[in-house]
Amino acid sequence: MSTTTFEGQVALVTGASRGIGRAIAMGLASRGLKVVGTATTEAGAQNITEALGDHGGRGLALNVNDAAGVDAAID
């Protein structure tokens, strides 16, 4: 395992409320990235926020098929 850290970097992980997306989000957060994880529901977003809270990350309810919503999330 590499010792590279990514302090101060931000990652956007779609589908971070479960499965592979959650594992990726947690792995990135443990390496020092601030992670914003997306879910399709508010409940999923809250779950992500709770999981990433100790790392300074947060969850966001977002439909990635909605271009305006994605633009707003990035801004």
PDB file of N, H, CA, C and O in Angstrom:
ATOM      1  N   MET A   1       0.837  -1.174   0.000  1.00  0.00           N
ATOM      2  CA  MET A   1       0.000   0.000   0.000  1.00  0.00           C
ATOM      3  C   MET A   1       0.886   1.242   0.000  1.00  0.00           C
ATOM      4  O   MET A   1       1.856   1.322   0.753  1.00  0.00           O
ATOM      5  N   SER A   2       0.551   2.184  -0.829  1.00  0.00           N
ATOM      6  H   SER A   2      -0.237   2.119  -1.440  1.00  0.00           H
ATOM      7  CA  SER A   2       1.309   3.416  -0.971  1.00  0.00           C
ATOM      8  C   SER A   2       1.144   4.298   0.259  1.00  0.00           C
ATOM      9  O   SER A   2       0.117   4.244   0.935  1.00  0.00           O
ATOM     10  N   THR A   3       2.155   5.109   0.546  1.00  0.00           N
ATOM     11  H   THR A   3       2.989   5.154  -0.003  1.00  0.00           H
ATOM     12  CA  THR A   3       2.075   6.034   1.666  1.00  0.00           C
ATOM     13  C   THR A   3       1.700   7.437   1.207  1.00  0.00           C
ATOM     14  O   THR A   3       1.732   8.375   2.004  1.00  0.00           O
ATOM     15  N   THR A   4       1.347   7.593  -0.055  1.00  0.00           N
ATOM     16  H   THR A   4       1.320   6.832  -0.702  1.00  0.00           H
ATOM     17  CA  THR A   4       0.949   8.891  -0.583  1.00  0.00           C
ATOM     18  C   THR A   4      -0.310   9.369   0.127  1.00  0.00           C
ATOM     19  O   THR A   4      -1.252   8.599   0.318  1.00  0.00           O
ATOM     20  N   THR A   5      -0.327  10.649   0.518  1.00  0.00           N
ATOM     21  H   THR A   5       0.438  11.274   0.363  1.00  0.00           H
ATOM     22  CA  THR A   5      -1.533  11.232   1.094  1.00  0.00           C
ATOM     23  C   THR A   5      -2.043  12.320   0.157  1.00  0.00           C
ATOM     24  O   THR A   5      -1.314  12.831  -0.693  1.00  0.00           O
ATOM     25  N   PHE A   6      -3.268  12.645   0.333  1.00  0.00           N
ATOM     26  H   PHE A   6      -3.860  12.229   1.023  1.00  0.00           H
ATOM     27  CA  PHE A   6      -3.918  13.611  -0.538  1.00  0.00           C
ATOM     28  C   PHE A   6      -4.573  14.719   0.278  1.00  0.00           C
ATOM     29  O   PHE A   6      -5.664  15.180  -0.061  1.00  0.00           O
ATOM     30  N   GLU A   7      -3.917  15.144   1.344  1.00  0.00           N
ATOM     31  H   GLU A   7      -3.032  14.770   1.619  1.00  0.00           H
ATOM     32  CA  GLU A   7      -4.462  16.188   2.202  1.00  0.00           C
ATOM     33  C   GLU A   7      -4.815  17.415   1.375  1.00  0.00           C
ATOM     34  O   GLU A   7      -4.029  17.858   0.538  1.00  0.00           O
ATOM     35  N   GLY A   8      -6.000  17.960   1.615  1.00  0.00           N
ATOM     36  H   GLY A   8      -6.639  17.600   2.295  1.00  0.00           H
ATOM     37  CA  GLY A   8      -6.440  19.160   0.926  1.00  0.00           C
ATOM     38  C   GLY A   8      -7.121  18.921  -0.408  1.00  0.00           C
ATOM     39  O   GLY A   8      -7.647  19.863  -1.002  1.00  0.00           O
ATOM     40  N   GLN A   9      -7.126  17.693  -0.893  1.00  0.00           N
ATOM     41  H   GLN A   9      -6.699  16.929  -0.410  1.00  0.00           H
ATOM     42  CA  GLN A   9      -7.777  17.367  -2.161  1.00  0.00           C
ATOM     43  C   GLN A   9      -9.236  16.990  -1.905  1.00  0.00           C
ATOM     44  O   GLN A   9      -9.593  16.557  -0.810  1.00  0.00           O
ATOM     45  N   VAL A  10     -10.063  17.158  -2.921  1.00  0.00           N
ATOM     46  H   VAL A  10      -9.772  17.509  -3.811  1.00  0.00           H
ATOM     47  CA  VAL A  10     -11.490  16.838  -2.824  1.00  0.00           C
ATOM     48  C   VAL A  10     -11.838  15.799  -3.880  1.00  0.00           C
ATOM     49  O   VAL A  10     -11.380  15.877  -5.020  1.00  0.00           O
ATOM     50  N   ALA A  11     -12.653  14.825  -3.488  1.00  0.00           N
ATOM     51  H   ALA A  11     -13.025  14.762  -2.562  1.00  0.00           H
ATOM     52  CA  ALA A  11     -13.133  13.804  -4.426  1.00  0.00           C
ATOM     53  C   ALA A  11     -14.655  13.785  -4.397  1.00  0.00           C
ATOM     54  O   ALA A  11     -15.264  13.870  -3.331  1.00  0.00           O
ATOM     55  N   LEU A  12     -15.260  13.673  -5.564  1.00  0.00           N
ATOM     56  H   LEU A  12     -14.765  13.603  -6.430  1.00  0.00           H
ATOM     57  CA  LEU A  12     -16.706  13.496  -5.689  1.00  0.00           C
ATOM     58  C   LEU A  12     -16.934  12.046  -6.086  1.00  0.00           C
ATOM     59  O   LEU A  12     -16.471  11.602  -7.136  1.00  0.00           O
ATOM     60  N   VAL A  13     -17.654  11.306  -5.236  1.00  0.00           N
ATOM     61  H   VAL A  13     -18.031  11.667  -4.383  1.00  0.00           H
ATOM     62  CA  VAL A  13     -17.900   9.886  -5.483  1.00  0.00           C
ATOM     63  C   VAL A  13     -19.399   9.673  -5.634  1.00  0.00           C
ATOM     64  O   VAL A  13     -20.164   9.890  -4.694  1.00  0.00           O
ATOM     65  N   THR A  14     -19.811   9.250  -6.812  1.00  0.00           N
ATOM     66  H   THR A  14     -19.191   9.073  -7.576  1.00  0.00           H
ATOM     67  CA  THR A  14     -21.229   8.955  -7.023  1.00  0.00           C
ATOM     68  C   THR A  14     -21.534   7.559  -6.502  1.00  0.00           C
ATOM     69  O   THR A  14     -20.690   6.665  -6.543  1.00  0.00           O
ATOM     70  N   GLY A  15     -22.761   7.391  -6.010  1.00  0.00           N
ATOM     71  H   GLY A  15     -23.447   8.118  -5.977  1.00  0.00           H
ATOM     72  CA  GLY A  15     -23.170   6.087  -5.490  1.00  0.00           C
ATOM     73  C   GLY A  15     -22.452   5.705  -4.215  1.00  0.00           C
ATOM     74  O   GLY A  15     -22.192   4.525  -3.981  1.00  0.00           O
ATOM     75  N   ALA A  16     -22.127   6.688  -3.382  1.00  0.00           N
ATOM     76  H   ALA A  16     -22.339   7.646  -3.572  1.00  0.00           H
ATOM     77  CA  ALA A  16     -21.315   6.443  -2.187  1.00  0.00           C
ATOM     78  C   ALA A  16     -22.097   5.924  -0.989  1.00  0.00           C
ATOM     79  O   ALA A  16     -21.518   5.718   0.078  1.00  0.00           O
ATOM     80  N   SER A  17     -23.395   5.709  -1.141  1.00  0.00           N
ATOM     81  H   SER A  17     -23.865   5.877  -2.007  1.00  0.00           H
ATOM     82  CA  SER A  17     -24.177   5.254   0.011  1.00  0.00           C
ATOM     83  C   SER A  17     -24.060   3.760   0.263  1.00  0.00           C
ATOM     84  O   SER A  17     -24.445   3.282   1.330  1.00  0.00           O
ATOM     85  N   ARG A  18     -23.529   3.010  -0.712  1.00  0.00           N
ATOM     86  H   ARG A  18     -23.216   3.398  -1.579  1.00  0.00           H
ATOM     87  CA  ARG A  18     -23.428   1.557  -0.506  1.00  0.00           C
ATOM     88  C   ARG A  18     -22.454   0.933  -1.509  1.00  0.00           C
ATOM     89  O   ARG A  18     -22.015   1.573  -2.465  1.00  0.00           O
ATOM     90  N   GLY A  19     -22.142  -0.308  -1.261  1.00  0.00           N
ATOM     91  H   GLY A  19     -22.498  -0.827  -0.485  1.00  0.00           H
ATOM     92  CA  GLY A  19     -21.352  -1.109  -2.188  1.00  0.00           C
ATOM     93  C   GLY A  19     -19.988  -0.536  -2.533  1.00  0.00           C
ATOM     94  O   GLY A  19     -19.274  -0.017  -1.676  1.00  0.00           O
ATOM     95  N   ILE A  20     -19.647  -0.642  -3.806  1.00  0.00           N
ATOM     96  H   ILE A  20     -20.227  -1.064  -4.502  1.00  0.00           H
ATOM     97  CA  ILE A  20     -18.335  -0.209  -4.281  1.00  0.00           C
ATOM     98  C   ILE A  20     -18.143   1.291  -4.078  1.00  0.00           C
ATOM     99  O   ILE A  20     -17.061   1.726  -3.683  1.00  0.00           O
ATOM    100  N   GLY A  21     -19.182   2.089  -4.344  1.00  0.00           N
ATOM    101  H   GLY A  21     -20.061   1.735  -4.665  1.00  0.00           H
ATOM    102  CA  GLY A  21     -19.076   3.533  -4.149  1.00  0.00           C
ATOM    103  C   GLY A  21     -18.746   3.896  -2.713  1.00  0.00           C
ATOM    104  O   GLY A  21     -17.922   4.775  -2.462  1.00  0.00           O
ATOM    105  N   ARG A  22     -19.395   3.214  -1.762  1.00  0.00           N
ATOM    106  H   ARG A  22     -20.065   2.500  -1.966  1.00  0.00           H
ATOM    107  CA  ARG A  22     -19.115   3.473  -0.347  1.00  0.00           C
ATOM    108  C   ARG A  22     -17.675   3.088  -0.009  1.00  0.00           C
ATOM    109  O   ARG A  22     -16.983   3.828   0.689  1.00  0.00           O
ATOM    110  N   ALA A  23     -17.225   1.938  -0.500  1.00  0.00           N
ATOM    111  H   ALA A  23     -17.787   1.337  -1.067  1.00  0.00           H
ATOM    112  CA  ALA A  23     -15.858   1.500  -0.223  1.00  0.00           C
ATOM    113  C   ALA A  23     -14.839   2.485  -0.796  1.00  0.00           C
ATOM    114  O   ALA A  23     -13.831   2.784  -0.155  1.00  0.00           O
ATOM    115  N   ILE A  24     -15.100   2.982  -1.989  1.00  0.00           N
ATOM    116  H   ILE A  24     -15.919   2.739  -2.510  1.00  0.00           H
ATOM    117  CA  ILE A  24     -14.202   3.968  -2.599  1.00  0.00           C
ATOM    118  C   ILE A  24     -14.189   5.249  -1.771  1.00  0.00           C
ATOM    119  O   ILE A  24     -13.123   5.796  -1.487  1.00  0.00           O
ATOM    120  N   ALA A  25     -15.368   5.727  -1.385  1.00  0.00           N
ATOM    121  H   ALA A  25     -16.234   5.283  -1.616  1.00  0.00           H
ATOM    122  CA  ALA A  25     -15.460   6.957  -0.592  1.00  0.00           C
ATOM    123  C   ALA A  25     -14.706   6.818   0.727  1.00  0.00           C
ATOM    124  O   ALA A  25     -13.961   7.718   1.115  1.00  0.00           O
ATOM    125  N   MET A  26     -14.896   5.708   1.410  1.00  0.00           N
ATOM    126  H   MET A  26     -15.502   4.977   1.096  1.00  0.00           H
ATOM    127  CA  MET A  26     -14.224   5.500   2.688  1.00  0.00           C
ATOM    128  C   MET A  26     -12.711   5.373   2.500  1.00  0.00           C
ATOM    129  O   MET A  26     -11.937   5.896   3.301  1.00  0.00           O
ATOM    130  N   GLY A  27     -12.297   4.683   1.447  1.00  0.00           N
ATOM    131  H   GLY A  27     -12.926   4.258   0.796  1.00  0.00           H
ATOM    132  CA  GLY A  27     -10.870   4.544   1.176  1.00  0.00           C
ATOM    133  C   GLY A  27     -10.203   5.876   0.884  1.00  0.00           C
ATOM    134  O   GLY A  27      -9.113   6.156   1.383  1.00  0.00           O
ATOM    135  N   LEU A  28     -10.859   6.696   0.075  1.00  0.00           N
ATOM    136  H   LEU A  28     -11.745   6.468  -0.330  1.00  0.00           H
ATOM    137  CA  LEU A  28     -10.309   8.019  -0.237  1.00  0.00           C
ATOM    138  C   LEU A  28     -10.258   8.896   1.011  1.00  0.00           C
ATOM    139  O   LEU A  28      -9.269   9.591   1.246  1.00  0.00           O
ATOM    140  N   ALA A  29     -11.319   8.861   1.804  1.00  0.00           N
ATOM    141  H   ALA A  29     -12.122   8.296   1.613  1.00  0.00           H
ATOM    142  CA  ALA A  29     -11.360   9.659   3.030  1.00  0.00           C
ATOM    143  C   ALA A  29     -10.251   9.239   3.991  1.00  0.00           C
ATOM    144  O   ALA A  29      -9.638  10.085   4.642  1.00  0.00           O
ATOM    145  N   SER A  30      -9.996   7.948   4.080  1.00  0.00           N
ATOM    146  H   SER A  30     -10.493   7.261   3.551  1.00  0.00           H
ATOM    147  CA  SER A  30      -8.952   7.465   4.988  1.00  0.00           C
ATOM    148  C   SER A  30      -7.555   7.872   4.526  1.00  0.00           C
ATOM    149  O   SER A  30      -6.606   7.835   5.309  1.00  0.00           O
ATOM    150  N   ARG A  31      -7.426   8.260   3.260  1.00  0.00           N
ATOM    151  H   ARG A  31      -8.197   8.290   2.624  1.00  0.00           H
ATOM    152  CA  ARG A  31      -6.135   8.712   2.727  1.00  0.00           C
ATOM    153  C   ARG A  31      -6.000  10.230   2.763  1.00  0.00           C
ATOM    154  O   ARG A  31      -5.018  10.779   2.263  1.00  0.00           O
ATOM    155  N   GLY A  32      -6.982  10.910   3.353  1.00  0.00           N
ATOM    156  H   GLY A  32      -7.780  10.464   3.760  1.00  0.00           H
ATOM    157  CA  GLY A  32      -6.858  12.340   3.553  1.00  0.00           C
ATOM    158  C   GLY A  32      -7.656  13.220   2.617  1.00  0.00           C
ATOM    159  O   GLY A  32      -7.613  14.444   2.747  1.00  0.00           O
ATOM    160  N   LEU A  33      -8.387  12.636   1.672  1.00  0.00           N
ATOM    161  H   LEU A  33      -8.422  11.642   1.566  1.00  0.00           H
ATOM    162  CA  LEU A  33      -9.204  13.455   0.780  1.00  0.00           C
ATOM    163  C   LEU A  33     -10.491  13.861   1.480  1.00  0.00           C
ATOM    164  O   LEU A  33     -11.038  13.106   2.284  1.00  0.00           O
ATOM    165  N   LYS A  34     -10.964  15.051   1.168  1.00  0.00           N
ATOM    166  H   LYS A  34     -10.519  15.663   0.515  1.00  0.00           H
ATOM    167  CA  LYS A  34     -12.296  15.452   1.599  1.00  0.00           C
ATOM    168  C   LYS A  34     -13.247  14.886   0.554  1.00  0.00           C
ATOM    169  O   LYS A  34     -13.148  15.225  -0.626  1.00  0.00           O
ATOM    170  N   VAL A  35     -14.166  14.027   0.978  1.00  0.00           N
ATOM    171  H   VAL A  35     -14.246  13.752   1.936  1.00  0.00           H
ATOM    172  CA  VAL A  35     -15.037  13.328   0.045  1.00  0.00           C
ATOM    173  C   VAL A  35     -16.452  13.877   0.122  1.00  0.00           C
ATOM    174  O   VAL A  35     -17.021  14.024   1.204  1.00  0.00           O
ATOM    175  N   VAL A  36     -17.005  14.175  -1.039  1.00  0.00           N
ATOM    176  H   VAL A  36     -16.543  14.055  -1.918  1.00  0.00           H
ATOM    177  CA  VAL A  36     -18.424  14.467  -1.178  1.00  0.00           C
ATOM    178  C   VAL A  36     -19.006  13.261  -1.900  1.00  0.00           C
ATOM    179  O   VAL A  36     -18.682  13.001  -3.059  1.00  0.00           O
ATOM    180  N   GLY A  37     -19.863  12.534  -1.206  1.00  0.00           N
ATOM    181  H   GLY A  37     -20.126  12.746  -0.264  1.00  0.00           H
ATOM    182  CA  GLY A  37     -20.467  11.342  -1.778  1.00  0.00           C
ATOM    183  C   GLY A  37     -21.904  11.607  -2.147  1.00  0.00           C
ATOM    184  O   GLY A  37     -22.624  12.277  -1.407  1.00  0.00           O
ATOM    185  N   THR A  38     -22.335  11.088  -3.289  1.00  0.00           N
ATOM    186  H   THR A  38     -21.750  10.544  -3.890  1.00  0.00           H
ATOM    187  CA  THR A  38     -23.715  11.314  -3.704  1.00  0.00           C
ATOM    188  C   THR A  38     -24.554  10.060  -3.528  1.00  0.00           C
ATOM    189  O   THR A  38     -24.070   8.929  -3.584  1.00  0.00           O
ATOM    190  N   ALA A  39     -25.838  10.320  -3.312  1.00  0.00           N
ATOM    191  H   ALA A  39     -26.231  11.239  -3.266  1.00  0.00           H
ATOM    192  CA  ALA A  39     -26.850   9.273  -3.218  1.00  0.00           C
ATOM    193  C   ALA A  39     -28.095   9.799  -3.911  1.00  0.00           C
ATOM    194  O   ALA A  39     -28.222  11.004  -4.131  1.00  0.00           O
ATOM    195  N   THR A  40     -29.004   8.914  -4.252  1.00  0.00           N
ATOM    196  H   THR A  40     -28.901   7.935  -4.073  1.00  0.00           H
ATOM    197  CA  THR A  40     -30.222   9.341  -4.941  1.00  0.00           C
ATOM    198  C   THR A  40     -31.307   9.806  -3.987  1.00  0.00           C
ATOM    199  O   THR A  40     -32.308  10.379  -4.419  1.00  0.00           O
ATOM    200  N   THR A  41     -31.121   9.566  -2.684  1.00  0.00           N
ATOM    201  H   THR A  41     -30.308   9.101  -2.334  1.00  0.00           H
ATOM    202  CA  THR A  41     -32.124   9.972  -1.701  1.00  0.00           C
ATOM    203  C   THR A  41     -31.484  10.787  -0.581  1.00  0.00           C
ATOM    204  O   THR A  41     -30.274  10.730  -0.361  1.00  0.00           O
ATOM    205  N   GLU A  42     -32.321  11.542   0.117  1.00  0.00           N
ATOM    206  H   GLU A  42     -33.304  11.588  -0.062  1.00  0.00           H
ATOM    207  CA  GLU A  42     -31.841  12.299   1.279  1.00  0.00           C
ATOM    208  C   GLU A  42     -31.355  11.355   2.372  1.00  0.00           C
ATOM    209  O   GLU A  42     -30.363  11.634   3.046  1.00  0.00           O
ATOM    210  N   ALA A  43     -32.059  10.231   2.546  1.00  0.00           N
ATOM    211  H   ALA A  43     -32.865  10.005   1.999  1.00  0.00           H
ATOM    212  CA  ALA A  43     -31.650   9.259   3.561  1.00  0.00           C
ATOM    213  C   ALA A  43     -30.266   8.695   3.239  1.00  0.00           C
ATOM    214  O   ALA A  43     -29.434   8.538   4.132  1.00  0.00           O
ATOM    215  N   GLY A  44     -30.025   8.395   1.977  1.00  0.00           N
ATOM    216  H   GLY A  44     -30.701   8.523   1.251  1.00  0.00           H
ATOM    217  CA  GLY A  44     -28.712   7.910   1.567  1.00  0.00           C
ATOM    218  C   GLY A  44     -27.638   8.954   1.785  1.00  0.00           C
ATOM    219  O   GLY A  44     -26.531   8.631   2.217  1.00  0.00           O
ATOM    220  N   ALA A  45     -27.956  10.210   1.489  1.00  0.00           N
ATOM    221  H   ALA A  45     -28.855  10.473   1.139  1.00  0.00           H
ATOM    222  CA  ALA A  45     -27.003  11.303   1.694  1.00  0.00           C
ATOM    223  C   ALA A  45     -26.672  11.463   3.173  1.00  0.00           C
ATOM    224  O   ALA A  45     -25.517  11.693   3.532  1.00  0.00           O
ATOM    225  N   GLN A  46     -27.679  11.343   4.030  1.00  0.00           N
ATOM    226  H   GLN A  46     -28.617  11.157   3.739  1.00  0.00           H
ATOM    227  CA  GLN A  46     -27.457  11.434   5.475  1.00  0.00           C
ATOM    228  C   GLN A  46     -26.561  10.291   5.949  1.00  0.00           C
ATOM    229  O   GLN A  46     -25.683  10.492   6.787  1.00  0.00           O
ATOM    230  N   ASN A  47     -26.784   9.108   5.416  1.00  0.00           N
ATOM    231  H   ASN A  47     -27.498   8.945   4.735  1.00  0.00           H
ATOM    232  CA  ASN A  47     -25.964   7.946   5.758  1.00  0.00           C
ATOM    233  C   ASN A  47     -24.502   8.198   5.393  1.00  0.00           C
ATOM    234  O   ASN A  47     -23.600   7.858   6.159  1.00  0.00           O
ATOM    235  N   ILE A  48     -24.275   8.785   4.238  1.00  0.00           N
ATOM    236  H   ILE A  48     -25.007   9.061   3.616  1.00  0.00           H
ATOM    237  CA  ILE A  48     -22.908   9.101   3.802  1.00  0.00           C
ATOM    238  C   ILE A  48     -22.282  10.127   4.739  1.00  0.00           C
ATOM    239  O   ILE A  48     -21.132   9.977   5.151  1.00  0.00           O
ATOM    240  N   THR A  49     -23.041  11.172   5.075  1.00  0.00           N
ATOM    241  H   THR A  49     -23.976  11.294   4.740  1.00  0.00           H
ATOM    242  CA  THR A  49     -22.528  12.202   5.976  1.00  0.00           C
ATOM    243  C   THR A  49     -22.117  11.596   7.307  1.00  0.00           C
ATOM    244  O   THR A  49     -21.069  11.940   7.852  1.00  0.00           O
ATOM    245  N   GLU A  50     -22.935  10.698   7.832  1.00  0.00           N
ATOM    246  H   GLU A  50     -23.787  10.418   7.389  1.00  0.00           H
ATOM    247  CA  GLU A  50     -22.604  10.046   9.100  1.00  0.00           C
ATOM    248  C   GLU A  50     -21.344   9.194   8.970  1.00  0.00           C
ATOM    249  O   GLU A  50     -20.507   9.187   9.873  1.00  0.00           O
ATOM    250  N   ALA A  51     -21.204   8.482   7.864  1.00  0.00           N
ATOM    251  H   ALA A  51     -21.885   8.487   7.131  1.00  0.00           H
ATOM    252  CA  ALA A  51     -20.039   7.616   7.671  1.00  0.00           C
ATOM    253  C   ALA A  51     -18.754   8.417   7.469  1.00  0.00           C
ATOM    254  O   ALA A  51     -17.687   8.004   7.922  1.00  0.00           O
ATOM    255  N   LEU A  52     -18.853   9.551   6.796  1.00  0.00           N
ATOM    256  H   LEU A  52     -19.721   9.887   6.428  1.00  0.00           H
ATOM    257  CA  LEU A  52     -17.665  10.337   6.459  1.00  0.00           C
ATOM    258  C   LEU A  52     -17.406  11.490   7.415  1.00  0.00           C
ATOM    259  O   LEU A  52     -16.400  12.188   7.287  1.00  0.00           O
ATOM    260  N   GLY A  53     -18.296  11.695   8.366  1.00  0.00           N
ATOM    261  H   GLY A  53     -19.113  11.128   8.470  1.00  0.00           H
ATOM    262  CA  GLY A  53     -18.209  12.851   9.248  1.00  0.00           C
ATOM    263  C   GLY A  53     -16.875  13.014   9.951  1.00  0.00           C
ATOM    264  O   GLY A  53     -16.377  14.132  10.077  1.00  0.00           O
ATOM    265  N   ASP A  54     -16.290  11.917  10.410  1.00  0.00           N
ATOM    266  H   ASP A  54     -16.695  11.009  10.308  1.00  0.00           H
ATOM    267  CA  ASP A  54     -15.008  11.997  11.110  1.00  0.00           C
ATOM    268  C   ASP A  54     -13.872  12.422  10.188  1.00  0.00           C
ATOM    269  O   ASP A  54     -12.819  12.857  10.654  1.00  0.00           O
ATOM    270  N   HIS A  55     -14.081  12.300   8.900  1.00  0.00           N
ATOM    271  H   HIS A  55     -14.936  11.947   8.521  1.00  0.00           H
ATOM    272  CA  HIS A  55     -13.060  12.669   7.915  1.00  0.00           C
ATOM    273  C   HIS A  55     -13.356  14.018   7.257  1.00  0.00           C
ATOM    274  O   HIS A  55     -12.621  14.449   6.369  1.00  0.00           O
ATOM    275  N   GLY A  56     -14.425  14.683   7.687  1.00  0.00           N
ATOM    276  H   GLY A  56     -15.022  14.333   8.408  1.00  0.00           H
ATOM    277  CA  GLY A  56     -14.772  15.974   7.115  1.00  0.00           C
ATOM    278  C   GLY A  56     -15.542  15.898   5.813  1.00  0.00           C
ATOM    279  O   GLY A  56     -15.736  16.915   5.147  1.00  0.00           O
ATOM    280  N   GLY A  57     -15.985  14.705   5.441  1.00  0.00           N
ATOM    281  H   GLY A  57     -15.827  13.879   5.982  1.00  0.00           H
ATOM    282  CA  GLY A  57     -16.752  14.551   4.204  1.00  0.00           C
ATOM    283  C   GLY A  57     -18.233  14.730   4.444  1.00  0.00           C
ATOM    284  O   GLY A  57     -18.675  14.928   5.576  1.00  0.00           O
ATOM    285  N   ARG A  58     -18.995  14.657   3.366  1.00  0.00           N
ATOM    286  H   ARG A  58     -18.636  14.496   2.447  1.00  0.00           H
ATOM    287  CA  ARG A  58     -20.443  14.791   3.505  1.00  0.00           C
ATOM    288  C   ARG A  58     -21.161  14.121   2.347  1.00  0.00           C
ATOM    289  O   ARG A  58     -20.591  13.864   1.287  1.00  0.00           O
ATOM    290  N   GLY A  59     -22.430  13.850   2.591  1.00  0.00           N
ATOM    291  H   GLY A  59     -22.893  14.059   3.453  1.00  0.00           H
ATOM    292  CA  GLY A  59     -23.277  13.265   1.568  1.00  0.00           C
ATOM    293  C   GLY A  59     -24.141  14.322   0.918  1.00  0.00           C
ATOM    294  O   GLY A  59     -24.426  15.365   1.506  1.00  0.00           O
ATOM    295  N   LEU A  60     -24.551  14.039  -0.297  1.00  0.00           N
ATOM    296  H   LEU A  60     -24.319  13.191  -0.775  1.00  0.00           H
ATOM    297  CA  LEU A  60     -25.355  14.968  -1.074  1.00  0.00           C
ATOM    298  C   LEU A  60     -26.354  14.171  -1.899  1.00  0.00           C
ATOM    299  O   LEU A  60     -25.969  13.265  -2.638  1.00  0.00           O
ATOM    300  N   ALA A  61     -27.638  14.505  -1.776  1.00  0.00           N
ATOM    301  H   ALA A  61     -27.951  15.241  -1.175  1.00  0.00           H
ATOM    302  CA  ALA A  61     -28.648  13.867  -2.627  1.00  0.00           C
ATOM    303  C   ALA A  61     -28.544  14.495  -4.008  1.00  0.00           C
ATOM    304  O   ALA A  61     -28.643  15.713  -4.155  1.00  0.00           O
ATOM    305  N   LEU A  62     -28.343  13.657  -5.018  1.00  0.00           N
ATOM    306  H   LEU A  62     -28.262  12.668  -4.898  1.00  0.00           H
ATOM    307  CA  LEU A  62     -28.102  14.172  -6.356  1.00  0.00           C
ATOM    308  C   LEU A  62     -28.500  13.148  -7.401  1.00  0.00           C
ATOM    309  O   LEU A  62     -28.147  11.972  -7.303  1.00  0.00           O
ATOM    310  N   ASN A  63     -29.235  13.602  -8.395  1.00  0.00           N
ATOM    311  H   ASN A  63     -29.522  14.557  -8.474  1.00  0.00           H
ATOM    312  CA  ASN A  63     -29.534  12.784  -9.565  1.00  0.00           C
ATOM    313  C   ASN A  63     -28.481  13.139 -10.607  1.00  0.00           C
ATOM    314  O   ASN A  63     -28.525  14.226 -11.183  1.00  0.00           O
ATOM    315  N   VAL A  64     -27.547  12.246 -10.853  1.00  0.00           N
ATOM    316  H   VAL A  64     -27.512  11.362 -10.385  1.00  0.00           H
ATOM    317  CA  VAL A  64     -26.447  12.564 -11.766  1.00  0.00           C
ATOM    318  C   VAL A  64     -26.893  12.687 -13.216  1.00  0.00           C
ATOM    319  O   VAL A  64     -26.104  13.092 -14.069  1.00  0.00           O
ATOM    320  N   ASN A  65     -28.137  12.348 -13.508  1.00  0.00           N
ATOM    321  H   ASN A  65     -28.779  12.019 -12.815  1.00  0.00           H
ATOM    322  CA  ASN A  65     -28.682  12.536 -14.856  1.00  0.00           C
ATOM    323  C   ASN A  65     -29.251  13.936 -15.062  1.00  0.00           C
ATOM    324  O   ASN A  65     -29.653  14.284 -16.172  1.00  0.00           O
ATOM    325  N   ASP A  66     -29.289  14.739 -14.001  1.00  0.00           N
ATOM    326  H   ASP A  66     -28.962  14.456 -13.100  1.00  0.00           H
ATOM    327  CA  ASP A  66     -29.814  16.102 -14.048  1.00  0.00           C
ATOM    328  C   ASP A  66     -28.637  17.073 -14.164  1.00  0.00           C
ATOM    329  O   ASP A  66     -27.998  17.400 -13.164  1.00  0.00           O
ATOM    330  N   ALA A  67     -28.353  17.530 -15.378  1.00  0.00           N
ATOM    331  H   ALA A  67     -28.872  17.265 -16.191  1.00  0.00           H
ATOM    332  CA  ALA A  67     -27.183  18.380 -15.625  1.00  0.00           C
ATOM    333  C   ALA A  67     -27.199  19.642 -14.770  1.00  0.00           C
ATOM    334  O   ALA A  67     -26.160  20.037 -14.239  1.00  0.00           O
ATOM    335  N   ALA A  68     -28.348  20.274 -14.628  1.00  0.00           N
ATOM    336  H   ALA A  68     -29.191  19.953 -15.059  1.00  0.00           H
ATOM    337  CA  ALA A  68     -28.431  21.495 -13.821  1.00  0.00           C
ATOM    338  C   ALA A  68     -28.138  21.189 -12.353  1.00  0.00           C
ATOM    339  O   ALA A  68     -27.476  21.973 -11.673  1.00  0.00           O
ATOM    340  N   GLY A  69     -28.626  20.061 -11.872  1.00  0.00           N
ATOM    341  H   GLY A  69     -29.163  19.424 -12.424  1.00  0.00           H
ATOM    342  CA  GLY A  69     -28.363  19.656 -10.495  1.00  0.00           C
ATOM    343  C   GLY A  69     -26.888  19.372 -10.253  1.00  0.00           C
ATOM    344  O   GLY A  69     -26.349  19.724  -9.204  1.00  0.00           O
ATOM    345  N   VAL A  70     -26.244  18.745 -11.209  1.00  0.00           N
ATOM    346  H   VAL A  70     -26.682  18.459 -12.061  1.00  0.00           H
ATOM    347  CA  VAL A  70     -24.811  18.464 -11.098  1.00  0.00           C
ATOM    348  C   VAL A  70     -24.028  19.769 -11.095  1.00  0.00           C
ATOM    349  O   VAL A  70     -23.116  19.940 -10.286  1.00  0.00           O
ATOM    350  N   ASP A  71     -24.371  20.687 -11.986  1.00  0.00           N
ATOM    351  H   ASP A  71     -25.112  20.548 -12.643  1.00  0.00           H
ATOM    352  CA  ASP A  71     -23.700  21.990 -12.017  1.00  0.00           C
ATOM    353  C   ASP A  71     -23.860  22.716 -10.691  1.00  0.00           C
ATOM    354  O   ASP A  71     -22.902  23.296 -10.179  1.00  0.00           O
ATOM    355  N   ALA A  72     -25.061  22.689 -10.133  1.00  0.00           N
ATOM    356  H   ALA A  72     -25.840  22.218 -10.548  1.00  0.00           H
ATOM    357  CA  ALA A  72     -25.317  23.358  -8.856  1.00  0.00           C
ATOM    358  C   ALA A  72     -24.515  22.709  -7.731  1.00  0.00           C
ATOM    359  O   ALA A  72     -24.011  23.405  -6.849  1.00  0.00           O
ATOM    360  N   ALA A  73     -24.394  21.394  -7.754  1.00  0.00           N
ATOM    361  H   ALA A  73     -24.804  20.829  -8.470  1.00  0.00           H
ATOM    362  CA  ALA A  73     -23.645  20.688  -6.716  1.00  0.00           C
ATOM    363  C   ALA A  73     -22.169  21.050  -6.757  1.00  0.00           C
ATOM    364  O   ALA A  73     -21.525  21.164  -5.713  1.00  0.00           O
ATOM    365  N   ILE A  74     -21.635  21.229  -7.948  1.00  0.00           N
ATOM    366  H   ILE A  74     -22.157  21.136  -8.795  1.00  0.00           H
ATOM    367  CA  ILE A  74     -20.218  21.551  -8.091  1.00  0.00           C
ATOM    368  C   ILE A  74     -19.940  22.983  -7.659  1.00  0.00           C
ATOM    369  O   ILE A  74     -18.898  23.267  -7.068  1.00  0.00           O
ATOM    370  N   ASP A  75     -20.868  23.878  -7.952  1.00  0.00           N
ATOM    371  H   ASP A  75     -21.714  23.647  -8.431  1.00  0.00           H
ATOM    372  CA  ASP A  75     -20.692  25.278  -7.545  1.00  0.00           C
ATOM    373  C   ASP A  75     -20.869  25.384  -6.055  1.00  0.00           C
ATOM    374  O   ASP A  75     -20.763  26.476  -5.497  1.00  0.00           O
TER     375      ASP A  75
END
